[in-house]
Amino acid sequence: MERALRAVALAAALAAFGSSPAAATELVDDNKAQCPSAAHTSIQAGVDAAAPGERVLVCNGVYQEAVTIAGPAKDGVDLVANATLGASIKPPPGYFGPIVDIDGADRVQVRRFRIAGPFGPTCPSNAAGSMEGVMVRGRALSANIRLNAISSIGDPPGPDCSETFGGTGVDFQWGRGVVGENTIEGYDSVGVAVLGPSFVNMINNRVVAGQTPNRFETGLAVQDAELRAVDNVIAQNATGIDLLGNALFGTEVRQVALQHNRVTEGDVGIRLDEQKKADISGNIVTANAEQGILTDPAGSFNNYLVRNDFRGNGGNDCEDQSAGVFPSQPGSPRYTTQNFWFNNKGLDASPAPICTPTGATGPPVQ
Protein backbone atom coordinates (compact mmCIF):
# COMPACT_ATOMS: atom_id res chain seq x y z
CA MET A 1 0.00 0.00 0.00
CA GLU A 2 2.80 2.40 0.90
CA ARG A 3 4.57 1.81 -2.41
CA ALA A 4 1.32 2.25 -4.34
CA LEU A 5 0.73 5.59 -2.66
CA ARG A 6 4.30 6.67 -3.43
CA ALA A 7 3.83 5.68 -7.08
CA VAL A 8 0.69 7.82 -7.30
CA ALA A 9 2.51 10.75 -5.70
CA LEU A 10 5.47 10.47 -8.09
CA ALA A 11 3.18 10.24 -11.11
CA ALA A 12 1.40 13.39 -9.95
CA ALA A 13 4.70 15.22 -9.49
CA LEU A 14 5.81 14.37 -13.01
CA ALA A 15 2.38 15.11 -14.50
CA ALA A 16 2.59 18.62 -13.07
CA PHE A 17 5.42 19.22 -15.55
CA GLY A 18 3.66 17.55 -18.48
CA SER A 19 3.33 19.24 -21.83
CA SER A 20 0.09 20.44 -23.39
CA PRO A 21 -1.47 18.39 -26.20
CA ALA A 22 -1.05 21.23 -28.70
CA ALA A 23 0.60 20.37 -32.03
CA ALA A 24 4.25 21.24 -32.64
CA THR A 25 4.88 24.82 -33.65
CA GLU A 26 8.50 24.48 -34.80
CA LEU A 27 9.55 21.32 -36.63
CA VAL A 28 13.24 20.39 -36.94
CA ASP A 29 14.88 17.78 -39.19
CA ASP A 30 18.61 17.78 -39.92
CA ASN A 31 18.20 16.45 -43.49
CA LYS A 32 14.41 16.73 -44.01
CA ALA A 33 14.30 13.01 -44.78
CA GLN A 34 11.94 12.03 -41.97
CA CYS A 35 10.05 15.32 -41.82
CA PRO A 36 10.15 17.03 -45.25
CA SER A 37 7.97 19.91 -44.06
CA ALA A 38 10.42 20.90 -41.30
CA ALA A 39 11.20 24.61 -41.28
CA HIS A 40 14.56 24.15 -39.52
CA THR A 41 17.58 21.89 -39.91
CA SER A 42 19.13 22.71 -36.51
CA ILE A 43 17.64 22.52 -33.04
CA GLN A 44 18.93 25.97 -32.13
CA ALA A 45 17.13 27.47 -35.10
CA GLY A 46 13.90 25.86 -33.91
CA VAL A 47 14.42 27.18 -30.38
CA ASP A 48 15.24 30.65 -31.66
CA ALA A 49 11.98 30.70 -33.65
CA ALA A 50 9.81 29.40 -30.81
CA ALA A 51 7.53 31.75 -28.91
CA PRO A 52 6.87 31.31 -25.18
CA GLY A 53 4.93 28.13 -24.48
CA GLU A 54 5.53 26.59 -27.91
CA ARG A 55 6.89 23.16 -28.72
CA VAL A 56 10.05 22.41 -30.70
CA LEU A 57 9.64 18.92 -32.16
CA VAL A 58 12.88 17.30 -33.35
CA CYS A 59 12.84 14.48 -35.89
CA ASN A 60 15.33 11.61 -35.90
CA GLY A 61 18.93 12.48 -36.66
CA VAL A 62 22.28 13.46 -35.16
CA TYR A 63 22.52 17.15 -34.29
CA GLN A 64 26.09 18.24 -33.60
CA GLU A 65 25.45 21.53 -31.84
CA ALA A 66 25.10 23.21 -28.47
CA VAL A 67 21.54 24.31 -27.70
CA THR A 68 20.76 27.33 -25.53
CA ILE A 69 17.28 28.13 -24.19
CA ALA A 70 17.70 31.48 -22.50
CA GLY A 71 15.61 34.20 -20.91
CA PRO A 72 11.90 34.91 -20.43
CA ALA A 73 11.33 34.97 -24.20
CA LYS A 74 11.73 31.18 -24.09
CA ASP A 75 9.56 30.48 -21.04
CA GLY A 76 7.52 27.32 -21.48
CA VAL A 77 9.43 26.00 -24.51
CA ASP A 78 8.92 22.23 -24.83
CA LEU A 79 11.95 20.70 -26.57
CA VAL A 80 11.04 17.11 -27.41
CA ALA A 81 12.29 14.37 -29.72
CA ASN A 82 9.68 13.05 -32.14
CA ALA A 83 10.64 9.43 -31.29
CA THR A 84 12.07 8.43 -27.92
CA LEU A 85 15.87 8.54 -28.22
CA GLY A 86 15.58 8.98 -31.98
CA ALA A 87 17.31 12.39 -31.98
CA SER A 88 20.87 12.77 -30.66
CA ILE A 89 22.51 16.02 -29.58
CA LYS A 90 26.31 15.98 -29.54
CA PRO A 91 28.86 18.74 -28.85
CA PRO A 92 30.48 20.30 -31.90
CA PRO A 93 34.25 19.81 -32.32
CA GLY A 94 36.31 21.98 -29.98
CA TYR A 95 33.32 22.96 -27.81
CA PHE A 96 33.51 22.53 -24.03
CA GLY A 97 30.33 23.59 -22.23
CA PRO A 98 26.70 22.56 -21.72
CA ILE A 99 25.25 20.57 -24.61
CA VAL A 100 21.79 21.83 -23.59
CA ASP A 101 21.82 25.05 -21.57
CA ILE A 102 18.64 26.30 -19.83
CA ASP A 103 19.57 29.79 -18.67
CA GLY A 104 16.89 31.89 -16.97
CA ALA A 105 13.95 30.44 -18.89
CA ASP A 106 11.09 29.02 -16.79
CA ARG A 107 8.99 25.89 -17.42
CA VAL A 108 11.34 24.52 -20.07
CA GLN A 109 11.11 20.83 -20.93
CA VAL A 110 13.86 18.69 -22.48
CA ARG A 111 12.52 15.22 -23.22
CA ARG A 112 13.34 11.95 -24.99
CA PHE A 113 16.79 12.87 -26.42
CA ARG A 114 20.13 11.16 -26.58
CA ILE A 115 22.56 13.76 -25.23
CA ALA A 116 26.06 12.42 -25.62
CA GLY A 117 29.75 13.26 -25.72
CA PRO A 118 32.59 12.84 -25.64
CA PHE A 119 33.91 16.34 -26.05
CA GLY A 120 37.08 17.00 -27.97
CA PRO A 121 38.84 15.79 -29.98
CA THR A 122 41.64 17.59 -28.13
CA CYS A 123 41.83 18.10 -24.37
CA PRO A 124 40.18 21.23 -22.94
CA SER A 125 42.30 24.21 -21.95
CA ASN A 126 42.10 25.97 -18.59
CA ALA A 127 39.73 28.52 -20.13
CA ALA A 128 37.50 25.96 -21.82
CA GLY A 129 34.80 25.91 -19.15
CA SER A 130 32.84 23.00 -17.74
CA MET A 131 31.25 20.11 -19.63
CA GLU A 132 27.61 19.19 -18.99
CA GLY A 133 24.90 17.21 -20.67
CA VAL A 134 22.17 19.55 -19.42
CA MET A 135 22.76 22.73 -17.41
CA VAL A 136 20.02 24.62 -15.51
CA ARG A 137 21.00 28.06 -14.23
CA GLY A 138 20.06 31.73 -14.10
CA ARG A 139 17.18 31.15 -11.63
CA ALA A 140 15.35 28.98 -14.14
CA LEU A 141 12.15 27.60 -12.58
CA SER A 142 10.20 24.38 -13.22
CA ALA A 143 12.68 22.79 -15.61
CA ASN A 144 11.66 19.26 -16.62
CA ILE A 145 14.53 16.99 -17.69
CA ARG A 146 12.85 13.70 -18.47
CA LEU A 147 13.20 10.44 -20.41
CA ASN A 148 16.63 11.27 -21.83
CA ALA A 149 19.75 9.11 -22.25
CA ILE A 150 22.75 11.23 -21.23
CA SER A 151 26.16 9.63 -21.71
CA SER A 152 29.91 10.11 -22.20
CA ILE A 153 30.00 13.56 -20.62
CA GLY A 154 33.63 14.46 -20.03
CA ASP A 155 37.09 14.65 -21.46
CA PRO A 156 37.84 12.85 -24.73
CA PRO A 157 39.13 9.31 -24.25
CA GLY A 158 42.85 8.69 -23.97
CA PRO A 159 45.63 9.20 -21.43
CA ASP A 160 46.52 12.80 -22.29
CA CYS A 161 43.53 14.47 -20.60
CA SER A 162 43.73 12.28 -17.46
CA GLU A 163 40.22 13.34 -16.36
CA THR A 164 41.57 16.77 -15.42
CA PHE A 165 38.37 18.69 -16.04
CA GLY A 166 35.59 16.15 -15.88
CA GLY A 167 31.96 16.38 -16.84
CA THR A 168 28.49 16.36 -15.28
CA GLY A 169 25.40 14.70 -16.69
CA VAL A 170 22.76 17.10 -15.30
CA ASP A 171 23.94 20.22 -13.49
CA PHE A 172 21.56 22.50 -11.53
CA GLN A 173 23.64 25.59 -10.76
CA TRP A 174 20.69 27.81 -9.83
CA GLY A 175 17.26 26.53 -10.70
CA ARG A 176 14.29 24.39 -9.77
CA GLY A 177 12.77 21.40 -11.47
CA VAL A 178 12.39 17.66 -12.02
CA VAL A 179 15.00 15.16 -13.19
CA GLY A 180 12.88 12.12 -13.96
CA GLU A 181 13.24 8.75 -15.70
CA ASN A 182 16.59 9.50 -17.33
CA THR A 183 19.54 7.18 -17.88
CA ILE A 184 22.77 9.03 -17.05
CA GLU A 185 25.98 7.09 -17.56
CA GLY A 186 29.62 7.35 -18.51
CA TYR A 187 30.29 10.78 -16.91
CA ASP A 188 33.77 11.27 -15.48
CA SER A 189 32.89 13.68 -12.65
CA VAL A 190 29.26 13.87 -11.41
CA GLY A 191 26.08 12.22 -12.64
CA VAL A 192 23.66 14.78 -11.17
CA ALA A 193 24.84 17.93 -9.37
CA VAL A 194 22.40 20.07 -7.36
CA LEU A 195 24.07 23.25 -6.16
CA GLY A 196 22.58 26.10 -4.19
CA PRO A 197 20.27 27.73 -4.25
CA SER A 198 18.51 25.04 -6.28
CA PHE A 199 15.60 22.67 -5.60
CA VAL A 200 15.25 19.39 -7.50
CA ASN A 201 12.88 16.43 -7.45
CA MET A 202 14.99 13.53 -8.73
CA ILE A 203 12.71 10.59 -9.50
CA ASN A 204 13.32 7.14 -10.98
CA ASN A 205 16.64 7.78 -12.74
CA ARG A 206 19.47 5.35 -13.45
CA VAL A 207 22.85 7.00 -12.75
CA VAL A 208 25.85 4.78 -13.52
CA ALA A 209 29.44 5.97 -13.83
CA GLY A 210 30.78 2.74 -15.31
CA GLN A 211 33.78 0.67 -14.29
CA THR A 212 37.01 2.65 -14.67
CA PRO A 213 40.50 1.77 -13.36
CA ASN A 214 40.61 4.78 -11.00
CA ARG A 215 37.17 5.91 -9.92
CA PHE A 216 36.69 9.58 -9.07
CA GLU A 217 33.01 9.90 -9.95
CA THR A 218 30.09 10.92 -7.74
CA GLY A 219 26.63 9.78 -8.73
CA LEU A 220 24.68 12.54 -6.95
CA ALA A 221 26.33 15.59 -5.35
CA VAL A 222 24.25 18.07 -3.32
CA GLN A 223 25.56 21.30 -1.81
CA ASP A 224 23.68 24.26 -0.34
CA ALA A 225 20.56 23.03 -2.13
CA GLU A 226 17.24 21.30 -1.57
CA LEU A 227 16.64 17.85 -2.98
CA ARG A 228 14.11 15.04 -2.89
CA ALA A 229 15.58 11.91 -4.48
CA VAL A 230 13.20 8.93 -4.71
CA ASP A 231 13.46 5.51 -6.41
CA ASN A 232 16.77 6.13 -8.19
CA VAL A 233 19.49 3.57 -8.95
CA ILE A 234 23.01 4.96 -8.46
CA ALA A 235 25.89 2.62 -9.24
CA GLN A 236 29.63 2.21 -9.84
CA ASN A 237 30.83 5.53 -8.39
CA ALA A 238 33.66 6.40 -6.03
CA THR A 239 30.90 8.01 -3.94
CA GLY A 240 27.33 7.14 -4.77
CA ILE A 241 25.65 10.09 -3.02
CA ASP A 242 27.65 12.94 -1.49
CA LEU A 243 25.71 15.33 0.75
CA LEU A 244 27.98 18.34 1.16
CA GLY A 245 25.51 20.44 3.15
CA ASN A 246 26.67 23.99 3.70
CA ALA A 247 30.37 23.37 3.37
CA LEU A 248 31.07 26.42 1.21
CA PHE A 249 28.23 28.95 1.25
CA GLY A 250 26.06 30.40 4.01
CA THR A 251 24.61 28.87 7.13
CA GLU A 252 21.00 28.14 6.14
CA VAL A 253 20.02 24.50 6.43
CA ARG A 254 18.35 23.27 3.23
CA GLN A 255 16.09 20.23 3.21
CA VAL A 256 17.45 17.03 1.69
CA ALA A 257 15.48 13.76 1.49
CA LEU A 258 16.82 10.46 0.15
CA GLN A 259 14.04 7.88 0.02
CA HIS A 260 13.87 4.38 -1.44
CA ASN A 261 16.99 4.66 -3.61
CA ARG A 262 19.42 1.84 -4.43
CA VAL A 263 23.12 2.74 -4.17
CA THR A 264 25.48 -0.04 -5.20
CA GLU A 265 28.77 -1.28 -6.67
CA GLY A 266 30.88 1.77 -5.80
CA ASP A 267 33.43 2.58 -3.12
CA VAL A 268 31.35 4.57 -0.58
CA GLY A 269 27.56 4.37 -0.88
CA ILE A 270 26.42 7.56 0.90
CA ARG A 271 28.68 10.20 2.45
CA LEU A 272 27.48 12.99 4.76
CA ASP A 273 29.85 15.95 4.87
CA GLU A 274 28.61 19.11 6.63
CA GLN A 275 25.03 17.88 6.15
CA LYS A 276 22.28 18.72 8.66
CA LYS A 277 18.66 17.55 9.07
CA ALA A 278 18.60 15.19 6.12
CA ASP A 279 15.89 12.51 5.87
CA ILE A 280 17.57 9.28 4.75
CA SER A 281 14.97 6.54 4.81
CA GLY A 282 14.11 3.24 3.13
CA ASN A 283 17.25 3.08 0.96
CA ILE A 284 19.16 -0.06 -0.04
CA VAL A 285 22.93 0.53 -0.01
CA THR A 286 24.88 -2.62 -0.84
CA ALA A 287 27.94 -4.08 -2.63
CA ASN A 288 30.10 -0.97 -2.11
CA ALA A 289 33.79 -1.72 -1.57
CA GLU A 290 34.53 0.53 1.42
CA GLN A 291 31.49 1.73 3.39
CA GLY A 292 27.75 1.64 3.06
CA ILE A 293 27.26 5.03 4.72
CA LEU A 294 29.85 7.35 6.25
CA THR A 295 29.40 10.60 8.17
CA ASP A 296 32.19 13.09 8.79
CA PRO A 297 33.59 13.67 12.30
CA ALA A 298 32.18 17.19 12.59
CA GLY A 299 29.54 19.27 10.86
CA SER A 300 26.98 16.56 10.09
CA PHE A 301 24.36 16.38 12.80
CA ASN A 302 20.61 16.04 13.43
CA ASN A 303 20.24 13.80 10.38
CA TYR A 304 17.55 11.12 10.54
CA LEU A 305 18.46 7.66 9.23
CA VAL A 306 15.42 5.37 9.35
CA ARG A 307 14.82 1.82 8.07
CA ASN A 308 17.67 1.71 5.58
CA ASP A 309 19.35 -1.55 4.57
CA PHE A 310 23.12 -1.05 4.54
CA ARG A 311 24.09 -4.73 4.56
CA GLY A 312 26.67 -6.30 2.27
CA ASN A 313 29.36 -3.60 1.91
CA GLY A 314 33.11 -3.82 2.45
CA GLY A 315 34.45 -2.17 5.60
CA ASN A 316 31.68 -0.90 7.85
CA ASP A 317 28.14 -1.01 6.53
CA CYS A 318 27.35 1.93 8.86
CA GLU A 319 29.94 4.39 10.17
CA ASP A 320 29.17 7.61 12.03
CA GLN A 321 32.29 9.54 13.03
CA SER A 322 30.42 12.35 14.79
CA ALA A 323 30.61 12.61 18.59
CA GLY A 324 27.50 13.15 20.71
CA VAL A 325 24.71 11.40 22.58
CA PHE A 326 21.52 11.17 20.50
CA PRO A 327 18.66 10.43 20.79
CA SER A 328 18.10 11.64 24.35
CA GLN A 329 14.41 10.83 24.88
CA PRO A 330 13.69 8.89 28.09
CA GLY A 331 13.77 5.15 27.46
CA SER A 332 15.40 5.46 24.03
CA PRO A 333 18.76 3.89 23.18
CA ARG A 334 21.69 6.27 23.52
CA TYR A 335 24.12 6.38 20.61
CA THR A 336 27.46 8.14 20.76
CA THR A 337 26.75 10.16 17.60
CA GLN A 338 25.16 13.47 16.66
CA ASN A 339 22.62 11.84 14.33
CA PHE A 340 19.42 9.86 14.83
CA TRP A 341 19.58 6.19 13.80
CA PHE A 342 16.39 4.10 13.93
CA ASN A 343 15.89 0.50 12.73
CA ASN A 344 18.72 0.40 10.18
CA LYS A 345 20.16 -2.91 8.95
CA GLY A 346 23.92 -3.44 8.86
CA LEU A 347 26.33 -6.26 9.69
CA ASP A 348 29.28 -4.05 10.71
CA ALA A 349 28.71 -0.70 12.39
CA SER A 350 30.69 1.95 14.24
CA PRO A 351 29.45 2.64 16.85
CA ALA A 352 27.86 -0.79 17.01
CA PRO A 353 24.25 0.09 18.00
CA ILE A 354 23.51 2.37 15.03
CA CYS A 355 22.83 -0.64 12.76
CA THR A 356 21.99 -4.25 13.50
CA PRO A 357 21.59 -7.28 11.21
CA THR A 358 17.80 -7.27 11.60
CA GLY A 359 17.29 -3.53 11.92
CA ALA A 360 16.12 -3.87 15.51
CA THR A 361 17.29 -1.06 17.77
CA GLY A 362 20.47 -2.05 19.59
CA PRO A 363 21.26 -1.76 23.29
CA PRO A 364 22.07 1.60 24.91
CA VAL A 365 25.64 2.90 24.75
CA GLN A 366 26.77 4.13 28.17
C-alpha positions as CSV (number, residue, x, y, z in Angstrom):
1,M,0.0,0.0,0.0
2,E,2.8,2.4,0.9
3,R,4.6,1.8,-2.4
4,A,1.3,2.3,-4.3
5,L,0.7,5.6,-2.7
6,R,4.3,6.7,-3.4
7,A,3.8,5.7,-7.1
8,V,0.7,7.8,-7.3
9,A,2.5,10.8,-5.7
10,L,5.5,10.5,-8.1
11,A,3.2,10.2,-11.1
12,A,1.4,13.4,-9.9
13,A,4.7,15.2,-9.5
14,L,5.8,14.4,-13.0
15,A,2.4,15.1,-14.5
16,A,2.6,18.6,-13.1
17,F,5.4,19.2,-15.5
18,G,3.7,17.5,-18.5
19,S,3.3,19.2,-21.8
20,S,0.1,20.4,-23.4
21,P,-1.5,18.4,-26.2
22,A,-1.1,21.2,-28.7
23,A,0.6,20.4,-32.0
24,A,4.3,21.2,-32.6
25,T,4.9,24.8,-33.7
26,E,8.5,24.5,-34.8
27,L,9.5,21.3,-36.6
28,V,13.2,20.4,-36.9
29,D,14.9,17.8,-39.2
30,D,18.6,17.8,-39.9
31,N,18.2,16.5,-43.5
32,K,14.4,16.7,-44.0
33,A,14.3,13.0,-44.8
34,Q,11.9,12.0,-42.0
35,C,10.1,15.3,-41.8
36,P,10.1,17.0,-45.2
37,S,8.0,19.9,-44.1
38,A,10.4,20.9,-41.3
39,A,11.2,24.6,-41.3
40,H,14.6,24.1,-39.5
41,T,17.6,21.9,-39.9
42,S,19.1,22.7,-36.5
43,I,17.6,22.5,-33.0
44,Q,18.9,26.0,-32.1
45,A,17.1,27.5,-35.1
46,G,13.9,25.9,-33.9
47,V,14.4,27.2,-30.4
48,D,15.2,30.6,-31.7
49,A,12.0,30.7,-33.6
50,A,9.8,29.4,-30.8
51,A,7.5,31.7,-28.9
52,P,6.9,31.3,-25.2
53,G,4.9,28.1,-24.5
54,E,5.5,26.6,-27.9
55,R,6.9,23.2,-28.7
56,V,10.0,22.4,-30.7
57,L,9.6,18.9,-32.2
58,V,12.9,17.3,-33.4
59,C,12.8,14.5,-35.9
60,N,15.3,11.6,-35.9
61,G,18.9,12.5,-36.7
62,V,22.3,13.5,-35.2
63,Y,22.5,17.2,-34.3
64,Q,26.1,18.2,-33.6
65,E,25.4,21.5,-31.8
66,A,25.1,23.2,-28.5
67,V,21.5,24.3,-27.7
68,T,20.8,27.3,-25.5
69,I,17.3,28.1,-24.2
70,A,17.7,31.5,-22.5
71,G,15.6,34.2,-20.9
72,P,11.9,34.9,-20.4
73,A,11.3,35.0,-24.2
74,K,11.7,31.2,-24.1
75,D,9.6,30.5,-21.0
76,G,7.5,27.3,-21.5
77,V,9.4,26.0,-24.5
78,D,8.9,22.2,-24.8
79,L,11.9,20.7,-26.6
80,V,11.0,17.1,-27.4
81,A,12.3,14.4,-29.7
82,N,9.7,13.0,-32.1
83,A,10.6,9.4,-31.3
84,T,12.1,8.4,-27.9
85,L,15.9,8.5,-28.2
86,G,15.6,9.0,-32.0
87,A,17.3,12.4,-32.0
88,S,20.9,12.8,-30.7
89,I,22.5,16.0,-29.6
90,K,26.3,16.0,-29.5
91,P,28.9,18.7,-28.9
92,P,30.5,20.3,-31.9
93,P,34.2,19.8,-32.3
94,G,36.3,22.0,-30.0
95,Y,33.3,23.0,-27.8
96,F,33.5,22.5,-24.0
97,G,30.3,23.6,-22.2
98,P,26.7,22.6,-21.7
99,I,25.3,20.6,-24.6
100,V,21.8,21.8,-23.6
101,D,21.8,25.1,-21.6
102,I,18.6,26.3,-19.8
103,D,19.6,29.8,-18.7
104,G,16.9,31.9,-17.0
105,A,13.9,30.4,-18.9
106,D,11.1,29.0,-16.8
107,R,9.0,25.9,-17.4
108,V,11.3,24.5,-20.1
109,Q,11.1,20.8,-20.9
110,V,13.9,18.7,-22.5
111,R,12.5,15.2,-23.2
112,R,13.3,12.0,-25.0
113,F,16.8,12.9,-26.4
114,R,20.1,11.2,-26.6
115,I,22.6,13.8,-25.2
116,A,26.1,12.4,-25.6
117,G,29.7,13.3,-25.7
118,P,32.6,12.8,-25.6
119,F,33.9,16.3,-26.0
120,G,37.1,17.0,-28.0
121,P,38.8,15.8,-30.0
122,T,41.6,17.6,-28.1
123,C,41.8,18.1,-24.4
124,P,40.2,21.2,-22.9
125,S,42.3,24.2,-21.9
126,N,42.1,26.0,-18.6
127,A,39.7,28.5,-20.1
128,A,37.5,26.0,-21.8
129,G,34.8,25.9,-19.1
130,S,32.8,23.0,-17.7
131,M,31.3,20.1,-19.6
132,E,27.6,19.2,-19.0
133,G,24.9,17.2,-20.7
134,V,22.2,19.5,-19.4
135,M,22.8,22.7,-17.4
136,V,20.0,24.6,-15.5
137,R,21.0,28.1,-14.2
138,G,20.1,31.7,-14.1
139,R,17.2,31.2,-11.6
140,A,15.3,29.0,-14.1
141,L,12.2,27.6,-12.6
142,S,10.2,24.4,-13.2
143,A,12.7,22.8,-15.6
144,N,11.7,19.3,-16.6
145,I,14.5,17.0,-17.7
146,R,12.9,13.7,-18.5
147,L,13.2,10.4,-20.4
148,N,16.6,11.3,-21.8
149,A,19.7,9.1,-22.3
150,I,22.7,11.2,-21.2
151,S,26.2,9.6,-21.7
152,S,29.9,10.1,-22.2
153,I,30.0,13.6,-20.6
154,G,33.6,14.5,-20.0
155,D,37.1,14.7,-21.5
156,P,37.8,12.8,-24.7
157,P,39.1,9.3,-24.2
158,G,42.8,8.7,-24.0
159,P,45.6,9.2,-21.4
160,D,46.5,12.8,-22.3
161,C,43.5,14.5,-20.6
162,S,43.7,12.3,-17.5
163,E,40.2,13.3,-16.4
164,T,41.6,16.8,-15.4
165,F,38.4,18.7,-16.0
166,G,35.6,16.1,-15.9
167,G,32.0,16.4,-16.8
168,T,28.5,16.4,-15.3
169,G,25.4,14.7,-16.7
170,V,22.8,17.1,-15.3
171,D,23.9,20.2,-13.5
172,F,21.6,22.5,-11.5
173,Q,23.6,25.6,-10.8
174,W,20.7,27.8,-9.8
175,G,17.3,26.5,-10.7
176,R,14.3,24.4,-9.8
177,G,12.8,21.4,-11.5
178,V,12.4,17.7,-12.0
179,V,15.0,15.2,-13.2
180,G,12.9,12.1,-14.0
181,E,13.2,8.7,-15.7
182,N,16.6,9.5,-17.3
183,T,19.5,7.2,-17.9
184,I,22.8,9.0,-17.1
185,E,26.0,7.1,-17.6
186,G,29.6,7.4,-18.5
187,Y,30.3,10.8,-16.9
188,D,33.8,11.3,-15.5
189,S,32.9,13.7,-12.6
190,V,29.3,13.9,-11.4
191,G,26.1,12.2,-12.6
192,V,23.7,14.8,-11.2
193,A,24.8,17.9,-9.4
194,V,22.4,20.1,-7.4
195,L,24.1,23.2,-6.2
196,G,22.6,26.1,-4.2
197,P,20.3,27.7,-4.2
198,S,18.5,25.0,-6.3
199,F,15.6,22.7,-5.6
200,V,15.3,19.4,-7.5
201,N,12.9,16.4,-7.5
202,M,15.0,13.5,-8.7
203,I,12.7,10.6,-9.5
204,N,13.3,7.1,-11.0
205,N,16.6,7.8,-12.7
206,R,19.5,5.4,-13.4
207,V,22.8,7.0,-12.7
208,V,25.9,4.8,-13.5
209,A,29.4,6.0,-13.8
210,G,30.8,2.7,-15.3
211,Q,33.8,0.7,-14.3
212,T,37.0,2.7,-14.7
213,P,40.5,1.8,-13.4
214,N,40.6,4.8,-11.0
215,R,37.2,5.9,-9.9
216,F,36.7,9.6,-9.1
217,E,33.0,9.9,-10.0
218,T,30.1,10.9,-7.7
219,G,26.6,9.8,-8.7
220,L,24.7,12.5,-7.0
221,A,26.3,15.6,-5.3
222,V,24.2,18.1,-3.3
223,Q,25.6,21.3,-1.8
224,D,23.7,24.3,-0.3
225,A,20.6,23.0,-2.1
226,E,17.2,21.3,-1.6
227,L,16.6,17.8,-3.0
228,R,14.1,15.0,-2.9
229,A,15.6,11.9,-4.5
230,V,13.2,8.9,-4.7
231,D,13.5,5.5,-6.4
232,N,16.8,6.1,-8.2
233,V,19.5,3.6,-9.0
234,I,23.0,5.0,-8.5
235,A,25.9,2.6,-9.2
236,Q,29.6,2.2,-9.8
237,N,30.8,5.5,-8.4
238,A,33.7,6.4,-6.0
239,T,30.9,8.0,-3.9
240,G,27.3,7.1,-4.8
241,I,25.7,10.1,-3.0
242,D,27.7,12.9,-1.5
243,L,25.7,15.3,0.8
244,L,28.0,18.3,1.2
245,G,25.5,20.4,3.2
246,N,26.7,24.0,3.7
247,A,30.4,23.4,3.4
248,L,31.1,26.4,1.2
249,F,28.2,28.9,1.3
250,G,26.1,30.4,4.0
251,T,24.6,28.9,7.1
252,E,21.0,28.1,6.1
253,V,20.0,24.5,6.4
254,R,18.4,23.3,3.2
255,Q,16.1,20.2,3.2
256,V,17.4,17.0,1.7
257,A,15.5,13.8,1.5
258,L,16.8,10.5,0.1
259,Q,14.0,7.9,0.0
260,H,13.9,4.4,-1.4
261,N,17.0,4.7,-3.6
262,R,19.4,1.8,-4.4
263,V,23.1,2.7,-4.2
264,T,25.5,0.0,-5.2
265,E,28.8,-1.3,-6.7
266,G,30.9,1.8,-5.8
267,D,33.4,2.6,-3.1
268,V,31.3,4.6,-0.6
269,G,27.6,4.4,-0.9
270,I,26.4,7.6,0.9
271,R,28.7,10.2,2.5
272,L,27.5,13.0,4.8
273,D,29.9,16.0,4.9
274,E,28.6,19.1,6.6
275,Q,25.0,17.9,6.2
276,K,22.3,18.7,8.7
277,K,18.7,17.5,9.1
278,A,18.6,15.2,6.1
279,D,15.9,12.5,5.9
280,I,17.6,9.3,4.8
281,S,15.0,6.5,4.8
282,G,14.1,3.2,3.1
283,N,17.2,3.1,1.0
284,I,19.2,-0.1,0.0
285,V,22.9,0.5,0.0
286,T,24.9,-2.6,-0.8
287,A,27.9,-4.1,-2.6
288,N,30.1,-1.0,-2.1
289,A,33.8,-1.7,-1.6
290,E,34.5,0.5,1.4
291,Q,31.5,1.7,3.4
292,G,27.8,1.6,3.1
293,I,27.3,5.0,4.7
294,L,29.9,7.3,6.3
295,T,29.4,10.6,8.2
296,D,32.2,13.1,8.8
297,P,33.6,13.7,12.3
298,A,32.2,17.2,12.6
299,G,29.5,19.3,10.9
300,S,27.0,16.6,10.1
301,F,24.4,16.4,12.8
302,N,20.6,16.0,13.4
303,N,20.2,13.8,10.4
304,Y,17.5,11.1,10.5
305,L,18.5,7.7,9.2
306,V,15.4,5.4,9.3
307,R,14.8,1.8,8.1
308,N,17.7,1.7,5.6
309,D,19.3,-1.5,4.6
310,F,23.1,-1.1,4.5
311,R,24.1,-4.7,4.6
312,G,26.7,-6.3,2.3
313,N,29.4,-3.6,1.9
314,G,33.1,-3.8,2.4
315,G,34.5,-2.2,5.6
316,N,31.7,-0.9,7.8
317,D,28.1,-1.0,6.5
318,C,27.3,1.9,8.9
319,E,29.9,4.4,10.2
320,D,29.2,7.6,12.0
321,Q,32.3,9.5,13.0
322,S,30.4,12.4,14.8
323,A,30.6,12.6,18.6
324,G,27.5,13.1,20.7
325,V,24.7,11.4,22.6
326,F,21.5,11.2,20.5
327,P,18.7,10.4,20.8
328,S,18.1,11.6,24.3
329,Q,14.4,10.8,24.9
330,P,13.7,8.9,28.1
331,G,13.8,5.2,27.5
332,S,15.4,5.5,24.0
333,P,18.8,3.9,23.2
334,R,21.7,6.3,23.5
335,Y,24.1,6.4,20.6
336,T,27.5,8.1,20.8
337,T,26.8,10.2,17.6
338,Q,25.2,13.5,16.7
339,N,22.6,11.8,14.3
340,F,19.4,9.9,14.8
341,W,19.6,6.2,13.8
342,F,16.4,4.1,13.9
343,N,15.9,0.5,12.7
344,N,18.7,0.4,10.2
345,K,20.2,-2.9,9.0
346,G,23.9,-3.4,8.9
347,L,26.3,-6.3,9.7
348,D,29.3,-4.1,10.7
349,A,28.7,-0.7,12.4
350,S,30.7,1.9,14.2
351,P,29.5,2.6,16.9
352,A,27.9,-0.8,17.0
353,P,24.2,0.1,18.0
354,I,23.5,2.4,15.0
355,C,22.8,-0.6,12.8
356,T,22.0,-4.2,13.5
357,P,21.6,-7.3,11.2
358,T,17.8,-7.3,11.6
359,G,17.3,-3.5,11.9
360,A,16.1,-3.9,15.5
361,T,17.3,-1.1,17.8
362,G,20.5,-2.1,19.6
363,P,21.3,-1.8,23.3
364,P,22.1,1.6,24.9
365,V,25.6,2.9,24.7
366,Q,26.8,4.1,28.2
